[in-house]
Structures are given as C-alpha cells and as structure tokens.
Amino acid sequence: MPRQIFQDRRITKEIRIRADFAQSSSLVSWQDIDDDPEEQTWHHTPFQVADARHDKIKALRLVRDYLAKD
C-alpha cells in the first residue's frame, strides 16, 4: 500500500503527516501544511505506525506533542 497523507489545521503547528498505515514499522513523517506534498521537505519523527496503533488521529497527536517540545 502506498504511503497515505493526512492533515489537520486544528493543531498548534499546521502540519500533515505521511506513513503507510498498513505497516506497523512504517515511519511517520511530517511536513508544513503549506509545503507541496511532492516536495522533499518531509521531516522524520521517532514514531512508527505501531506507536499510534495504526490510528491516523493518534499519529497526528504524537507528532504534535513531539513538535511542541521543540
């Protein structure tokens, strides 16, 4: 399954995430919501899909909390 992209403008930093939610070991990456998804401006996180239990909203929250620490 190709990587899927989800975005949410309600969190503090407007981002989108990308991962293959069918694969537990797939890494979750994030990108500023204003960037073109086709550009190579994706940032890695320490999270895998399994950390969010394959839930897209939980993955967004994990990344949001991770970025809030910076």
Protein Blocks (a to p, Z undefined) as FASTA:
>chain_A
ZZdddddfkbmbacdddddfkbmklccddddfkbcfkbccbccdfbdfklnnopaklmmm
mmmmmmmmZZ
